[in-house]
Amino acid sequence: MHEYSLVQSLVGRVEAEASKRGAIAIHRITVRIGELSGVDPELFQTAYDTFREGTRCANTPLLLEQVAASWSCPRCGARIPRGEALRCAPCGVPARLDEGGDALTLNGIEMEVD
Amino acid sequence: MCSTCGCGDSELVPVELHEKILAGNDRTARHNREHFAARGVLAVNLMGSPGAGKTAVLEATSRAAAGRGWRLSAVSADLATDNDARRLEAAGIPSRAITTGQACHLDAERVHRALHGFDLGGAGVFFIENVGNLVCPAIYDLGQRANVVVLSVTEGEDKPLKYPVMFKAADLVLVTKIDLAEVLGADLALIDENLARVMPRPRALRLSARTGEGMAEWVAWLAELKASVAPAAMASRHEHEHEHVHDHDHEHVHGTSEEHRAFGRPPRR
């Protein structure tokens, strides 16, 4: 259950950004979670709902953008079918994870400024 | 104030960040990496299930690498005991226990703190024995040069498919307890196939810490990696000139062995 420590970092970061910009309210947080990020979106949401109490994010909804993992050949671009070996057989090269598949990023904050 | 018409109402501001949530951990990991590089130390993060044989592999490594003249050292993470660090000490590997309490993984900050006053020696091999767990440790960069995942044949051939994030992060997989493979009927080819489904560059070695089978190959792998870690000219001192914030409340000791007399003893309570 590392989701709690991640949420702790997230809320701390959001609060710091809100203070820096003199926000009077934080309306929404958007987080991008890739399938291979090592984070379970449901657990992350639950951890957030527990942790946000008593913080500046107490009334702030968290929007999770989930990204499915896919692998492609860096040479010919062919997609590796799910469940197959992570290698492009025709090109003989290791596959590359497509962008976002392992993302764990704070994408944006919507805040209200006086 | 509203900047469109100056009406005095508050304004909604979208702030685009696209920032890694683990950015803070990654900064500390970079610091650890510089610390290792300055001393020419090869740092290896050893991960795997509880009971996969992480400590046994390190004990056997101490024996198998005895002739190499390497200075081995380790930190060993456990939720509640310092048993593993004591075992490593007994095997001749100066070690320090990191008791993580409720935390299911090591992060860069805990490793950083454990390094304080710990004598890595010059040009040695430093093992970070992570908490036994195939999930959480995978996403935390600790500043290591390589991730090694220990997978024992007793765990089932489909472990890589169940924990793809962990195996994707591995530079090397050690398939351990290989002396039990036959009696268990373990399908070793299937383990390799499954690794290839989650690792773009699958690399696995089969070994037994008990019989010593495969240990020479593992030590050779370490030697090759170690050769790629160039010892810095001023390996004995690491001056912290880089940007770095110490917000913890203990002394930061770096330098000569004189300052390191207290190292290498797991905490005894």
Contacts between the chains, C-beta under 8 A, distances in Angstrom:
chain1	res1	chain2	res2	distance
A	1	B	104	6.1
A	1	B	136	7.5
A	2	B	103	7.9
A	2	B	104	6.1
A	2	B	105	5.6
A	2	B	135	7.7
A	2	B	136	4.0
A	2	B	139	7.3
A	2	B	140	7.9
A	5	B	103	7.2
A	5	B	107	7.5
A	6	B	21	5.5
A	6	B	22	7.4
A	9	B	21	5.7
A	9	B	22	7.2
A	9	B	24	6.0
A	9	B	25	7.8
A	10	B	21	5.4
A	13	B	19	7.3
A	13	B	21	7.5
A	13	B	23	8.0
A	17	B	15	6.3
A	17	B	17	7.3
A	21	B	13	6.9
A	21	B	15	7.0
A	23	B	13	7.6
A	24	B	10	5.9
A	25	B	10	7.8
A	27	B	12	6.6
A	31	B	21	7.2
A	36	B	164	6.4
A	36	B	165	5.4
A	36	B	168	6.2
A	37	B	139	6.9
A	37	B	165	7.5
A	38	B	135	7.0
A	38	B	136	7.3
A	38	B	138	5.2
A	38	B	139	3.9
A	38	B	165	4.3
A	39	B	139	7.4
A	71	B	200	7.3
A	83	B	197	6.4
A	84	B	197	6.8
A	85	B	193	7.4
A	85	B	196	4.1
A	85	B	197	5.7
A	86	B	196	6.7
A	86	B	197	6.6
A	86	B	198	7.1
A	86	B	199	6.6
A	86	B	200	4.3
A	87	B	196	7.0
A	87	B	200	7.0
A	94	B	200	3.8
A	94	B	201	5.1
A	95	B	200	5.2
A	96	B	200	7.0
A	97	B	168	7.8
A	97	B	200	7.7
A	102	B	165	7.7
A	102	B	168	7.8
A	104	B	20	6.5
A	104	B	21	5.1
A	104	B	22	6.4
A	104	B	139	7.2
A	105	B	17	7.8
A	105	B	18	5.6
A	105	B	19	6.2
A	105	B	20	5.5
A	105	B	21	6.5
A	106	B	17	5.1
A	106	B	18	7.6
A	106	B	19	5.0
A	106	B	20	7.8
A	106	B	21	5.7
A	107	B	16	7.2
A	107	B	17	6.6
A	107	B	18	5.6
A	108	B	14	6.0
A	108	B	15	5.9
A	108	B	16	5.0
A	108	B	17	5.9
A	108	B	18	7.7
A	109	B	14	7.7
A	109	B	15	4.6
A	109	B	17	6.8
A	110	B	12	6.3
A	110	B	13	7.3
A	110	B	14	5.1
A	110	B	15	7.4
A	111	B	12	7.5
A	111	B	13	5.5
A	111	B	15	6.4
A	112	B	10	4.9
A	112	B	11	6.9
A	112	B	12	5.7
A	112	B	13	7.4
A	113	B	10	6.3
A	113	B	11	5.2
A	113	B	12	7.9
A	113	B	13	5.0
A	114	B	1	6.8
A	114	B	10	5.1
A	114	B	11	8.0
